[in-house]
Amino acid sequence: VNDTYRVNASDIMHETIDGEVVIVNLDSGAYYAFDGSGEYIWNRLSDGGASAAQLVTELASHYASAAADIEPAVRHFLQQLLDEQLIVADDNAAAASTTAAGGPSGVFVAPQLNKYTDMEALLLADPIHEVEADGWPNLK
Amino acid sequence: MASPLISVIIPAYNCAKYLPEAIDSVLAQDYPRVELIVIDDGSSDDTPRVLAAYHDRLTSQRQANGGIASARNAGYRLASGDFIAFLDADDVFTPGRLRTQMAAFDADPALDCVQGFMEQFISPELPPQFGAGIRGKAVGVRAAPLASTTLIRRDAYRRVGPWNEALNIGVDMDWHSRLQESGIHYRLLQQVLLRRRIHGSNTNLRFAHEQSERLHVLKDILDRRRKAPADTAVNQGETTA
């Protein structure tokens, strides 16, 4: 297992709106937003995919921090995304290396997933067509 | 004392095929005082002829096409009821539904708004496999805090405010989020109040490529609630049998 993940495009909708990522899980009706470095990690996962090790290396390099300080928060965050079925493990996901140049500045802030269920009934109420594996038109 | 008057508002756009069933389901309600208002939102089909056949049993008004929110708002401007209800032109009230909702108001005078469950069905002229391409459960019973199950006191409706005419598929979600924030007392009855038809031109199927509008409504909700004072409660309502 090389620990590589990509977004679960066929079961979610997501879009960056006014600089903030908003995600809907189409099966559960929950929606999500991020705090801290969550958005950076999400953008890496939605841009072809990334491994946990890569994300840790990139963030450690960007923030000139020790990988050991960052890794637990990143792994916890990835597990949350998996538990909420917003991402899937995919060893074939393109894991292109990148520098975190576009990432957030300042000091490392642990990624946080905020989950909201107050619109669940409405998000589940409307019939929508199944989509192919490449997902909804996920506009950036 | 006379029963309070209920205004039922149906926005109709090119739905002549299903509109009679919607109208009949309102006219057949056993609640004694119902005023039915249908807004023809610039239909190019037989909708005017359908409405003409019912001219003595409802109020209708035709407008240039403005979308479902605009048509519901136009209907409200004509409404004189103490309570307001909505029904989409392709859907059907269940028998006795308004009486059931009014009984909930009678039992709890503090209530402002009562919504309920719906049963989705594949329109009978379509093959049953029509539902195969629809995500999740195409048919069956589920919670439906939508316009078409809503019965709300007029003063509470005014506090929530009009349907957002800039929106299309996100209209009900936007309105419901403002209902949650309005501080009004509302309840979801675990009873089927609505039969919702799944057919070839459901707005939400037709505009599948516009699902992104829902994400924009959610972003607005997040922004609004983060800006609100910390003691502003988001009222999730309650669900009762």
Interface residues (C-beta under 8 A of the other chain):
Chain A: M13 H14 E15 I17 D18 E20 V22 V24 L26 D27 Y31 A33 Y116 D118 M119 A121 L122 L123 L124 A125 D126 P127 I128 H129 E130 W136 P137 L139
Chain B: M118 Q120 G133 I134 R135 G136 A138 R142 A143 A144 P145 L146 I169 D172 M173 H176 S177 Q180 L188 I198 N202 N204 L205 A208 H209 Q211 S212 R214 L215 H216 L218 K219 I221 L222 V234 Q236
